[in-house]
Amino acid sequence: MPRGTTSNGLREYLLREAEDFRNQYGHLGAKVYDELSKPVQLLASGEVVQLRRYQLPDDHYARNAGQPHDVLILDAANVLHLEG
């Protein structure tokens, strides 16, 4: 099954990506680490998150369904919506 297409798979994928990014650049300072922790905390707690289409996994069905910078919303039920 493609990455990010199971019921919780997209949130898990985005969480791993956010954690990896924080771990790569968080060493630059406490403020940087704190800022990079915000998306990690939102994703880990199941909150609504805003993302861009280009952040979806390459094999996600919605990846090429619009413009790369389209704003998408992942709701608390892990359903992906186009903002607006």
Gaussian input, Z-matrix of N, CA and C with variables (Angstrom, degrees):
# hf/3-21g

backbone

0 1
 N
 C     1     B1
 C     2     B2     1     A1
 N     3     B3     2     A2     1     D1
 C     4     B4     3     A3     2     D2
 C     5     B5     4     A4     3     D3
 N     6     B6     5     A5     4     D4
 C     7     B7     6     A6     5     D5
 C     8     B8     7     A7     6     D6
 N     9     B9     8     A8     7     D7
 C    10    B10     9     A9     8     D8
 C    11    B11    10    A10     9     D9
 N    12    B12    11    A11    10    D10
 C    13    B13    12    A12    11    D11
 C    14    B14    13    A13    12    D12
 N    15    B15    14    A14    13    D13
 C    16    B16    15    A15    14    D14
 C    17    B17    16    A16    15    D15
 N    18    B18    17    A17    16    D16
 C    19    B19    18    A18    17    D17
 C    20    B20    19    A19    18    D18
 N    21    B21    20    A20    19    D19
 C    22    B22    21    A21    20    D20
 C    23    B23    22    A22    21    D21
 N    24    B24    23    A23    22    D22
 C    25    B25    24    A24    23    D23
 C    26    B26    25    A25    24    D24
 N    27    B27    26    A26    25    D25
 C    28    B28    27    A27    26    D26
 C    29    B29    28    A28    27    D27
 N    30    B30    29    A29    28    D28
 C    31    B31    30    A30    29    D29
 C    32    B32    31    A31    30    D30
 N    33    B33    32    A32    31    D31
 C    34    B34    33    A33    32    D32
 C    35    B35    34    A34    33    D33
 N    36    B36    35    A35    34    D34
 C    37    B37    36    A36    35    D35
 C    38    B38    37    A37    36    D36
 N    39    B39    38    A38    37    D37
 C    40    B40    39    A39    38    D38
 C    41    B41    40    A40    39    D39
 N    42    B42    41    A41    40    D40
 C    43    B43    42    A42    41    D41
 C    44    B44    43    A43    42    D42
 N    45    B45    44    A44    43    D43
 C    46    B46    45    A45    44    D44
 C    47    B47    46    A46    45    D45
 N    48    B48    47    A47    46    D46
 C    49    B49    48    A48    47    D47
 C    50    B50    49    A49    48    D48
 N    51    B51    50    A50    49    D49
 C    52    B52    51    A51    50    D50
 C    53    B53    52    A52    51    D51
 N    54    B54    53    A53    52    D52
 C    55    B55    54    A54    53    D53
 C    56    B56    55    A55    54    D54
 N    57    B57    56    A56    55    D55
 C    58    B58    57    A57    56    D56
 C    59    B59    58    A58    57    D57
 N    60    B60    59    A59    58    D58
 C    61    B61    60    A60    59    D59
 C    62    B62    61    A61    60    D60
 N    63    B63    62    A62    61    D61
 C    64    B64    63    A63    62    D62
 C    65    B65    64    A64    63    D63
 N    66    B66    65    A65    64    D64
 C    67    B67    66    A66    65    D65
 C    68    B68    67    A67    66    D66
 N    69    B69    68    A68    67    D67
 C    70    B70    69    A69    68    D68
 C    71    B71    70    A70    69    D69
 N    72    B72    71    A71    70    D70
 C    73    B73    72    A72    71    D71
 C    74    B74    73    A73    72    D72
 N    75    B75    74    A74    73    D73
 C    76    B76    75    A75    74    D74
 C    77    B77    76    A76    75    D75
 N    78    B78    77    A77    76    D76
 C    79    B79    78    A78    77    D77
 C    80    B80    79    A79    78    D78
 N    81    B81    80    A80    79    D79
 C    82    B82    81    A81    80    D80
 C    83    B83    82    A82    81    D81
 N    84    B84    83    A83    82    D82
 C    85    B85    84    A84    83    D83
 C    86    B86    85    A85    84    D84
 N    87    B87    86    A86    85    D85
 C    88    B88    87    A87    86    D86
 C    89    B89    88    A88    87    D87
 N    90    B90    89    A89    88    D88
 C    91    B91    90    A90    89    D89
 C    92    B92    91    A91    90    D90
 N    93    B93    92    A92    91    D91
 C    94    B94    93    A93    92    D92
 C    95    B95    94    A94    93    D93
 N    96    B96    95    A95    94    D94
 C    97    B97    96    A96    95    D95
 C    98    B98    97    A97    96    D96
 N    99    B99    98    A98    97    D97
 C   100   B100    99    A99    98    D98
 C   101   B101   100   A100    99    D99
 N   102   B102   101   A101   100   D100
 C   103   B103   102   A102   101   D101
 C   104   B104   103   A103   102   D102
 N   105   B105   104   A104   103   D103
 C   106   B106   105   A105   104   D104
 C   107   B107   106   A106   105   D105
 N   108   B108   107   A107   106   D106
 C   109   B109   108   A108   107   D107
 C   110   B110   109   A109   108   D108
 N   111   B111   110   A110   109   D109
 C   112   B112   111   A111   110   D110
 C   113   B113   112   A112   111   D111
 N   114   B114   113   A113   112   D112
 C   115   B115   114   A114   113   D113
 C   116   B116   115   A115   114   D114
 N   117   B117   116   A116   115   D115
 C   118   B118   117   A117   116   D116
 C   119   B119   118   A118   117   D117
 N   120   B120   119   A119   118   D118
 C   121   B121   120   A120   119   D119
 C   122   B122   121   A121   120   D120
 N   123   B123   122   A122   121   D121
 C   124   B124   123   A123   122   D122
 C   125   B125   124   A124   123   D123
 N   126   B126   125   A125   124   D124
 C   127   B127   126   A126   125   D125
 C   128   B128   127   A127   126   D126
 N   129   B129   128   A128   127   D127
 C   130   B130   129   A129   128   D128
 C   131   B131   130   A130   129   D129
 N   132   B132   131   A131   130   D130
 C   133   B133   132   A132   131   D131
 C   134   B134   133   A133   132   D132
 N   135   B135   134   A134   133   D133
 C   136   B136   135   A135   134   D134
 C   137   B137   136   A136   135   D135
 N   138   B138   137   A137   136   D136
 C   139   B139   138   A138   137   D137
 C   140   B140   139   A139   138   D138
 N   141   B141   140   A140   139   D139
 C   142   B142   141   A141   140   D140
 C   143   B143   142   A142   141   D141
 N   144   B144   143   A143   142   D142
 C   145   B145   144   A144   143   D143
 C   146   B146   145   A145   144   D144
 N   147   B147   146   A146   145   D145
 C   148   B148   147   A147   146   D146
 C   149   B149   148   A148   147   D147
 N   150   B150   149   A149   148   D148
 C   151   B151   150   A150   149   D149
 C   152   B152   151   A151   150   D150
 N   153   B153   152   A152   151   D151
 C   154   B154   153   A153   152   D152
 C   155   B155   154   A154   153   D153
 N   156   B156   155   A155   154   D154
 C   157   B157   156   A156   155   D155
 C   158   B158   157   A157   156   D156
 N   159   B159   158   A158   157   D157
 C   160   B160   159   A159   158   D158
 C   161   B161   160   A160   159   D159
 N   162   B162   161   A161   160   D160
 C   163   B163   162   A162   161   D161
 C   164   B164   163   A163   162   D162
 N   165   B165   164   A164   163   D163
 C   166   B166   165   A165   164   D164
 C   167   B167   166   A166   165   D165
 N   168   B168   167   A167   166   D166
 C   169   B169   168   A168   167   D167
 C   170   B170   169   A169   168   D168
 N   171   B171   170   A170   169   D169
 C   172   B172   171   A171   170   D170
 C   173   B173   172   A172   171   D171
 N   174   B174   173   A173   172   D172
 C   175   B175   174   A174   173   D173
 C   176   B176   175   A175   174   D174
 N   177   B177   176   A176   175   D175
 C   178   B178   177   A177   176   D176
 C   179   B179   178   A178   177   D177
 N   180   B180   179   A179   178   D178
 C   181   B181   180   A180   179   D179
 C   182   B182   181   A181   180   D180
 N   183   B183   182   A182   181   D181
 C   184   B184   183   A183   182   D182
 C   185   B185   184   A184   183   D183
 N   186   B186   185   A185   184   D184
 C   187   B187   186   A186   185   D185
 C   188   B188   187   A187   186   D186
 N   189   B189   188   A188   187   D187
 C   190   B190   189   A189   188   D188
 C   191   B191   190   A190   189   D189
 N   192   B192   191   A191   190   D190
 C   193   B193   192   A192   191   D191
 C   194   B194   193   A193   192   D192
 N   195   B195   194   A194   193   D193
 C   196   B196   195   A195   194   D194
 C   197   B197   196   A196   195   D195
 N   198   B198   197   A197   196   D196
 C   199   B199   198   A198   197   D197
 C   200   B200   199   A199   198   D198
 N   201   B201   200   A200   199   D199
 C   202   B202   201   A201   200   D200
 C   203   B203   202   A202   201   D201
 N   204   B204   203   A203   202   D202
 C   205   B205   204   A204   203   D203
 C   206   B206   205   A205   204   D204
 N   207   B207   206   A206   205   D205
 C   208   B208   207   A207   206   D206
 C   209   B209   208   A208   207   D207
 N   210   B210   209   A209   208   D208
 C   211   B211   210   A210   209   D209
 C   212   B212   211   A211   210   D210
 N   213   B213   212   A212   211   D211
 C   214   B214   213   A213   212   D212
 C   215   B215   214   A214   213   D213
 N   216   B216   215   A215   214   D214
 C   217   B217   216   A216   215   D215
 C   218   B218   217   A217   216   D216
 N   219   B219   218   A218   217   D217
 C   220   B220   219   A219   218   D218
 C   221   B221   220   A220   219   D219
 N   222   B222   221   A221   220   D220
 C   223   B223   222   A222   221   D221
 C   224   B224   223   A223   222   D222
 N   225   B225   224   A224   223   D223
 C   226   B226   225   A225   224   D224
 C   227   B227   226   A226   225   D225
 N   228   B228   227   A227   226   D226
 C   229   B229   228   A228   227   D227
 C   230   B230   229   A229   228   D228
 N   231   B231   230   A230   229   D229
 C   232   B232   231   A231   230   D230
 C   233   B233   232   A232   231   D231
 N   234   B234   233   A233   232   D232
 C   235   B235   234   A234   233   D233
 C   236   B236   235   A235   234   D234
 N   237   B237   236   A236   235   D235
 C   238   B238   237   A237   236   D236
 C   239   B239   238   A238   237   D237
 N   240   B240   239   A239   238   D238
 C   241   B241   240   A240   239   D239
 C   242   B242   241   A241   240   D240
 N   243   B243   242   A242   241   D241
 C   244   B244   243   A243   242   D242
 C   245   B245   244   A244   243   D243
 N   246   B246   245   A245   244   D244
 C   247   B247   246   A246   245   D245
 C   248   B248   247   A247   246   D246
 N   249   B249   248   A248   247   D247
 C   250   B250   249   A249   248   D248
 C   251   B251   250   A250   249   D249

   B1=1.4596
   B2=1.5296
   B3=1.3236
   B4=1.4631
   B5=1.5342
   B6=1.3115
   B7=1.4609
   B8=1.5210
   B9=1.3130
   B10=1.4460
   B11=1.5065
   B12=1.3363
   B13=1.4570
   B14=1.5243
   B15=1.3227
   B16=1.4561
   B17=1.5239
   B18=1.3417
   B19=1.4627
   B20=1.5299
   B21=1.3058
   B22=1.4656
   B23=1.5159
   B24=1.3094
   B25=1.4543
   B26=1.5115
   B27=1.3266
   B28=1.4592
   B29=1.5203
   B30=1.3142
   B31=1.4756
   B32=1.5201
   B33=1.3161
   B34=1.4636
   B35=1.5297
   B36=1.3161
   B37=1.4632
   B38=1.5277
   B39=1.3373
   B40=1.4644
   B41=1.5249
   B42=1.3156
   B43=1.4690
   B44=1.5246
   B45=1.3119
   B46=1.4817
   B47=1.5243
   B48=1.3330
   B49=1.4614
   B50=1.5355
   B51=1.3318
   B52=1.4672
   B53=1.5282
   B54=1.3136
   B55=1.4671
   B56=1.5232
   B57=1.3170
   B58=1.4670
   B59=1.5281
   B60=1.3364
   B61=1.4627
   B62=1.5229
   B63=1.3381
   B64=1.4747
   B65=1.5226
   B66=1.3188
   B67=1.4634
   B68=1.5262
   B69=1.3188
   B70=1.4626
   B71=1.5301
   B72=1.3330
   B73=1.4652
   B74=1.5281
   B75=1.3053
   B76=1.4578
   B77=1.5152
   B78=1.3104
   B79=1.4651
   B80=1.5339
   B81=1.3287
   B82=1.4650
   B83=1.5224
   B84=1.3206
   B85=1.4577
   B86=1.5148
   B87=1.3163
   B88=1.4643
   B89=1.5258
   B90=1.3271
   B91=1.4644
   B92=1.5254
   B93=1.3107
   B94=1.4653
   B95=1.5245
   B96=1.3180
   B97=1.4617
   B98=1.5288
   B99=1.3256
   B100=1.4673
   B101=1.5245
   B102=1.3327
   B103=1.4671
   B104=1.5216
   B105=1.3115
   B106=1.4622
   B107=1.5263
   B108=1.3132
   B109=1.4671
   B110=1.5211
   B111=1.3178
   B112=1.4657
   B113=1.5241
   B114=1.3333
   B115=1.4719
   B116=1.5264
   B117=1.3182
   B118=1.4597
   B119=1.5244
   B120=1.3177
   B121=1.4615
   B122=1.5273
   B123=1.3359
   B124=1.4689
   B125=1.5248
   B126=1.3148
   B127=1.4618
   B128=1.5248
   B129=1.3267
   B130=1.4633
   B131=1.5237
   B132=1.3287
   B133=1.4602
   B134=1.5238
   B135=1.3358
   B136=1.4536
   B137=1.5161
   B138=1.3186
   B139=1.4639
   B140=1.5215
   B141=1.3184
   B142=1.4549
   B143=1.5223
   B144=1.3301
   B145=1.4623
   B146=1.5238
   B147=1.3065
   B148=1.4604
   B149=1.5209
   B150=1.3176
   B151=1.4516
   B152=1.5185
   B153=1.2973
   B154=1.4666
   B155=1.5242
   B156=1.2995
   B157=1.4695
   B158=1.5396
   B159=1.3300
   B160=1.4684
   B161=1.5281
   B162=1.3352
   B163=1.4573
   B164=1.5285
   B165=1.3158
   B166=1.4608
   B167=1.5259
   B168=1.3385
   B169=1.4692
   B170=1.5278
   B171=1.3099
   B172=1.4664
   B173=1.5242
   B174=1.3240
   B175=1.4634
   B176=1.5247
   B177=1.3278
   B178=1.4660
   B179=1.5303
   B180=1.3207
   B181=1.4677
   B182=1.5280
   B183=1.3285
   B184=1.4701
   B185=1.5292
   B186=1.3068
   B187=1.4642
   B188=1.5335
   B189=1.2990
   B190=1.4605
   B191=1.5312
   B192=1.3174
   B193=1.4653
   B194=1.5272
   B195=1.3126
   B196=1.4590
   B197=1.5162
   B198=1.3072
   B199=1.4616
   B200=1.5346
   B201=1.3200
   B202=1.4610
   B203=1.5380
   B204=1.3268
   B205=1.4637
   B206=1.5195
   B207=1.3351
   B208=1.4618
   B209=1.5225
   B210=1.3184
   B211=1.4584
   B212=1.5262
   B213=1.3266
   B214=1.4497
   B215=1.5256
   B216=1.3117
   B217=1.4540
   B218=1.5245
   B219=1.3177
   B220=1.4566
   B221=1.5124
   B222=1.3391
   B223=1.4620
   B224=1.5287
   B225=1.3217
   B226=1.4633
   B227=1.5297
   B228=1.3311
   B229=1.4605
   B230=1.5257
   B231=1.3343
   B232=1.4675
   B233=1.5209
   B234=1.3226
   B235=1.4624
   B236=1.5123
   B237=1.3167
   B238=1.4565
   B239=1.5247
   B240=1.3350
   B241=1.4655
   B242=1.5178
   B243=1.3020
   B244=1.4637
   B245=1.5133
   B246=1.3385
   B247=1.4668
   B248=1.5192
   B249=1.3213
   B250=1.4666
   B251=1.4272
   A1=108.71
   A2=117.99
   A3=120.38
   A4=112.09
   A5=115.58
   A6=120.89
   A7=109.87
   A8=115.81
   A9=120.19
   A10=115.80
   A11=118.67
   A12=119.00
   A13=112.92
   A14=118.74
   A15=120.28
   A16=108.37
   A17=117.45
   A18=120.79
   A19=112.56
   A20=118.40
   A21=121.15
   A22=112.24
   A23=117.02
   A24=120.79
   A25=114.87
   A26=117.50
   A27=119.56
   A28=110.50
   A29=117.45
   A30=120.23
   A31=110.08
   A32=117.19
   A33=120.84
   A34=110.75
   A35=116.75
   A36=121.17
   A37=110.42
   A38=116.65
   A39=120.67
   A40=111.59
   A41=116.77
   A42=120.78
   A43=110.46
   A44=117.35
   A45=120.02
   A46=110.97
   A47=116.65
   A48=120.55
   A49=110.93
   A50=117.15
   A51=121.31
   A52=110.76
   A53=117.15
   A54=120.58
   A55=110.81
   A56=116.94
   A57=120.57
   A58=111.08
   A59=116.86
   A60=121.23
   A61=110.76
   A62=116.69
   A63=120.81
   A64=110.23
   A65=117.17
   A66=120.03
   A67=111.84
   A68=116.28
   A69=119.82
   A70=112.02
   A71=117.87
   A72=120.71
   A73=114.70
   A74=117.88
   A75=121.36
   A76=114.62
   A77=116.42
   A78=120.84
   A79=112.17
   A80=117.21
   A81=120.47
   A82=113.13
   A83=116.55
   A84=119.78
   A85=111.50
   A86=114.64
   A87=120.28
   A88=111.84
   A89=116.81
   A90=119.53
   A91=110.99
   A92=116.88
   A93=121.24
   A94=109.13
   A95=116.86
   A96=121.14
   A97=110.73
   A98=116.34
   A99=120.55
   A100=111.71
   A101=117.23
   A102=120.61
   A103=111.48
   A104=116.11
   A105=120.01
   A106=112.31
   A107=117.11
   A108=121.35
   A109=112.29
   A110=117.92
   A111=120.35
   A112=112.72
   A113=119.20
   A114=117.45
   A115=112.72
   A116=116.84
   A117=120.36
   A118=109.59
   A119=116.79
   A120=121.26
   A121=111.85
   A122=116.98
   A123=120.29
   A124=111.23
   A125=116.20
   A126=120.49
   A127=111.59
   A128=116.60
   A129=120.71
   A130=112.20
   A131=116.84
   A132=120.02
   A133=113.01
   A134=117.73
   A135=120.70
   A136=114.30
   A137=117.01
   A138=121.50
   A139=111.37
   A140=115.21
   A141=121.67
   A142=108.10
   A143=116.79
   A144=120.80
   A145=110.12
   A146=114.80
   A147=122.57
   A148=107.70
   A149=116.40
   A150=120.33
   A151=109.13
   A152=116.01
   A153=122.58
   A154=108.56
   A155=115.53
   A156=120.77
   A157=111.36
   A158=117.87
   A159=120.20
   A160=112.62
   A161=117.76
   A162=120.97
   A163=112.82
   A164=117.15
   A165=120.31
   A166=109.67
   A167=117.15
   A168=119.22
   A169=109.92
   A170=116.92
   A171=122.14
   A172=112.56
   A173=117.07
   A174=119.92
   A175=113.49
   A176=117.81
   A177=121.09
   A178=109.06
   A179=116.68
   A180=121.60
   A181=113.11
   A182=118.67
   A183=121.60
   A184=112.77
   A185=117.66
   A186=121.27
   A187=112.12
   A188=118.22
   A189=122.16
   A190=112.70
   A191=117.44
   A192=121.49
   A193=113.03
   A194=117.88
   A195=121.22
   A196=109.50
   A197=115.80
   A198=121.63
   A199=110.18
   A200=118.47
   A201=121.31
   A202=114.25
   A203=116.74
   A204=119.33
   A205=113.36
   A206=118.57
   A207=120.91
   A208=108.85
   A209=115.85
   A210=121.13
   A211=108.50
   A212=115.36
   A213=122.79
   A214=109.40
   A215=115.68
   A216=122.09
   A217=107.80
   A218=116.25
   A219=121.76
   A220=106.06
   A221=116.66
   A222=119.35
   A223=111.43
   A224=116.02
   A225=121.28
   A226=112.43
   A227=116.73
   A228=121.42
   A229=111.97
   A230=116.47
   A231=123.55
   A232=113.04
   A233=115.69
   A234=121.61
   A235=108.09
   A236=116.24
   A237=122.13
   A238=110.33
   A239=116.77
   A240=123.45
   A241=110.27
   A242=116.09
   A243=121.53
   A244=107.01
   A245=117.27
   A246=120.03
   A247=109.29
   A248=114.46
   A249=120.20
   A250=110.67
   D1=138.36
   D2=179.39
   D3=-59.74
   D4=151.27
   D5=178.74
   D6=-62.70
   D7=141.98
   D8=172.20
   D9=76.19
   D10=11.12
   D11=-178.64
   D12=-110.01
   D13=-4.90
   D14=174.41
   D15=-78.10
   D16=172.82
   D17=-173.83
   D18=-56.22
   D19=-42.84
   D20=178.55
   D21=-109.42
   D22=1.50
   D23=-173.63
   D24=-62.02
   D25=-38.65
   D26=-178.58
   D27=-66.73
   D28=-45.40
   D29=178.66
   D30=-61.06
   D31=-42.75
   D32=179.46
   D33=-62.95
   D34=-43.10
   D35=178.25
   D36=-61.04
   D37=-48.85
   D38=-179.47
   D39=-63.36
   D40=-36.88
   D41=177.69
   D42=-64.19
   D43=-45.97
   D44=178.21
   D45=-60.65
   D46=-42.75
   D47=178.97
   D48=-62.53
   D49=-44.12
   D50=-179.74
   D51=-65.45
   D52=-40.49
   D53=178.03
   D54=-65.30
   D55=-43.33
   D56=178.56
   D57=-61.38
   D58=-43.32
   D59=179.44
   D60=-63.83
   D61=-44.01
   D62=177.93
   D63=-62.47
   D64=-42.50
   D65=-178.86
   D66=-67.65
   D67=-29.82
   D68=-179.80
   D69=-75.51
   D70=-37.65
   D71=-173.21
   D72=-116.14
   D73=-7.30
   D74=-178.33
   D75=-63.98
   D76=-20.15
   D77=-179.92
   D78=-69.23
   D79=-11.55
   D80=-177.46
   D81=-70.00
   D82=-13.16
   D83=176.85
   D84=156.72
   D85=163.36
   D86=-177.85
   D87=-63.28
   D88=-39.09
   D89=-179.98
   D90=-66.70
   D91=-40.13
   D92=177.77
   D93=-62.89
   D94=-46.71
   D95=179.76
   D96=-59.40
   D97=-44.41
   D98=179.58
   D99=-61.65
   D100=-43.59
   D101=178.88
   D102=-64.67
   D103=-42.51
   D104=-179.46
   D105=-72.57
   D106=-15.76
   D107=177.35
   D108=-80.49
   D109=-19.28
   D110=-177.65
   D111=-59.78
   D112=-51.70
   D113=178.01
   D114=-64.76
   D115=-33.08
   D116=177.66
   D117=-61.05
   D118=-46.12
   D119=-179.16
   D120=-64.86
   D121=-42.34
   D122=178.64
   D123=-61.89
   D124=-46.87
   D125=-179.00
   D126=-66.19
   D127=-42.88
   D128=-178.07
   D129=-66.39
   D130=-31.57
   D131=-177.54
   D132=-89.85
   D133=-0.88
   D134=177.41
   D135=79.90
   D136=17.45
   D137=179.79
   D138=-74.08
   D139=165.95
   D140=173.44
   D141=-67.84
   D142=133.85
   D143=178.87
   D144=-129.32
   D145=148.51
   D146=176.85
   D147=-104.49
   D148=137.57
   D149=179.04
   D150=-147.27
   D151=170.31
   D152=177.02
   D153=-103.09
   D154=151.82
   D155=-177.38
   D156=-55.56
   D157=-36.81
   D158=-178.29
   D159=-65.98
   D160=-14.11
   D161=178.39
   D162=-81.37
   D163=-11.01
   D164=178.65
   D165=-69.70
   D166=153.84
   D167=175.72
   D168=-58.48
   D169=149.24
   D170=-178.24
   D171=-54.24
   D172=-33.42
   D173=-176.41
   D174=-98.36
   D175=11.78
   D176=177.91
   D177=-74.08
   D178=138.62
   D179=-175.14
   D180=-59.21
   D181=-27.45
   D182=-177.03
   D183=-93.41
   D184=-2.46
   D185=-175.88
   D186=-57.47
   D187=-43.30
   D188=-175.90
   D189=-108.75
   D190=19.81
   D191=-176.13
   D192=-84.06
   D193=-2.31
   D194=-179.34
   D195=-164.41
   D196=-149.69
   D197=179.92
   D198=-86.27
   D199=145.65
   D200=-177.30
   D201=-55.88
   D202=-31.73
   D203=-176.68
   D204=-95.79
   D205=10.42
   D206=174.98
   D207=-55.76
   D208=139.52
   D209=178.19
   D210=-89.02
   D211=125.50
   D212=179.30
   D213=-117.07
   D214=156.00
   D215=177.77
   D216=-122.16
   D217=129.08
   D218=170.83
   D219=-102.68
   D220=111.89
   D221=-174.57
   D222=-81.60
   D223=179.02
   D224=-176.52
   D225=-65.65
   D226=-21.95
   D227=176.74
   D228=-90.17
   D229=8.74
   D230=179.57
   D231=65.27
   D232=32.63
   D233=174.51
   D234=-101.07
   D235=131.97
   D236=-177.89
   D237=-90.92
   D238=130.78
   D239=-179.26
   D240=-128.67
   D241=148.20
   D242=170.28
   D243=-81.11
   D244=128.66
   D245=-179.08
   D246=-67.60
   D247=139.88
   D248=175.55
   D249=97.25

